[in-house]
Structures are given as C-alpha cells and as structure tokens.
Amino acid sequence: MPRCDIAALGQRSPLCWPIRLCRILASRRRVSALLELSDHELNDIGLSSHDVRLVLKLPLSMDPAESLREIARRRGIDL
C-alpha cells in the first residue's frame, strides 16, 4: 500500500487522517503487547510497565510508539 506523504499533502489533509489513524491503532496494539514483558525485560530496552501504561492513555491522535521511543531516548537507549 502506498504511504501517505503527510508533508506533501499537509498535516491536516482529509486524505491522510484515516491512514494515520490506522497506523496509530496498529501501533497501540503493538505497544500494548509490551505489557506482556516482565519489568526486567522492559528495563533492558529502557522502559517500564508504567511508561507503557502511560503512553496507552495518550489521546488517539498521538502515536504511543513515538512517545516510548522518546522516553527511551531520554534514558540513553536508542530504539
């Protein structure tokens, strides 16, 4: 499937929001699967179960995976 070029269409283009929403929902499913990991395993990647729960409470307009990457990056882990 072709990717929606948000930069070319503009952030608020009506053509991009359904694609972005689908990507965010898929990202939320992948992030929620991280809750199955132990605290030790999450710590290995610079995260905690609290971090995962926190980003899953973000509004649907925000990608939780991007938020987790930023949290881990601030802790010196590159995901």
HELIX and SHEET records of a PDB file:
HELIX    1   1 ILE A    6  LEU A    9  1                                   4    
HELIX    2   2 TRP A   17  ALA A   33  1                                  17    
HELIX    3   3 LEU A   34  GLU A   36  5                                   3    
HELIX    4   4 ASP A   39  ASP A   44  1                                   6    
HELIX    5   5 SER A   49  LEU A   56  1                                   8    
HELIX    6   6 PRO A   64  ARG A   74  1                                  11    
END                                                                             
